[in-house]
Amino acid sequence: MLVGGGLVVRLWGRFDGRWGEPLAQGRLGQEMADGLPGIVRVAAVASALFLVWRMRRVPR
């Protein structure tokens, strides 16, 4: 959820020209598709790290 939100914020910043070159008209979908593989990798690593952290916690 957080990783997907990060993608939306990044695209919003690019759309408004806040971070880097502004997106050209009609390129939002293509930029989202281009960023999807990286976002999936980051989400997978974050999920794995969360599960490892939860397994290492001492039960109450």
C-alpha angles and dihedrals in degrees: 000000000000093000092052089049089053090055091051092050091047092051091046090054092048091046091055093040093244094127116034128319115352115251115259119243110282096012099104094093093047092049090050091050091048092052096045099087092053092046091051090051093049091048091050093050092046091050092049092049091049092051092049090049091050093048092052095052117107111246116243 
